[in-house]
Amino acid sequence: MDISRDEPDPRFTLANERTFLTWLSTSLALSAGGVAMAAVSADVFVPWMRTVLALTLVSLSALCAAMAYPRWRRVQRALRQAAPLPAPAIAPLLGYGVAAVAVLAMILILMGR
């Protein structure tokens, strides 16, 4: 089977597609976490902090979903041009954002006991 030089190996294209879908799955998980945080009982967290944590998670979710397709497109272009793959610009923000929410939630849980 002869594959054109302009077309990347189908395995790479499919891997890029799976990565795109994983970004969307991550976005859905962050959104679910934000909704769950908003639904936490008022006696667990201070209401304003619960709202901040929920909004942070839902904002990260929206950002992740909004960046998923442009990332897929940039990677696909790089594959077609045999160029270096672009770094995932959203990864550090998601990593630090989720870590900050987790640390704040842990502090609030410990303070509530």
HELIX and SHEET records of a PDB file:
HELIX    1   1 PRO A   10  ALA A   39  1                                  30    
HELIX    2   2 PRO A   47  GLN A   81  1                                  35    
HELIX    3   3 ILE A   90  GLY A  112  1                                  23    
END                                                                             
